[in-house]
């Protein structure tokens, strides 16, 4: 076990059973013309974490530890996108509408892909998910079980939506979850802060949080 300084107390990282999950670092959430911007969000905070997420991926790649990348997206016929999701709010383009990066959040379209700086390497697992949580309507649970993974290190966007939902789903399934604070972001910095506090409250009720430097330091 490798002890990682974390909140609310040190995280005992097990190199034989850990995997990295990078949530939804897609062009549709980070780039102009994408889903995030159609909802009226300022993209600055989510763009800022790209170098930290890249460094975290490098840390796992260097050790040959498993890496999962999720993408929130939908089938071209929208059969996996409930109207309650598509019609929510007042974006200037809805899921499935044609934007500057193809159809918004549709599988296979340029906007639904992961940003080039964080492109998955051969052997890394890409999980397409129609919901906020990574276990809903995906096979990630079976894959993690088959690989003997019991601990998940999380990064990605947005902290209080898909990252937190996925962490909560994982926590309920018995995974120990560590969120890297500077490798996750929200369009709303206050929501990120609140999510970090919720996750580690009450003795790590959902999981632990730590800065990237603490994980790098622990791994040497
Ligand atoms: C959102 C996500 N915020 N990846 N998706 O709609 O957090």
Boltz pocket constraint, residues with backbone or C-beta under 6 A from the ligand:
constraints:
  - pocket:
      binder: B
      contacts: [[A, 23], [A, 24], [A, 29], [A, 72], [A, 157], [A, 158], [A, 159], [A, 161], [A, 162], [A, 163]]
      max_distance: 6.0
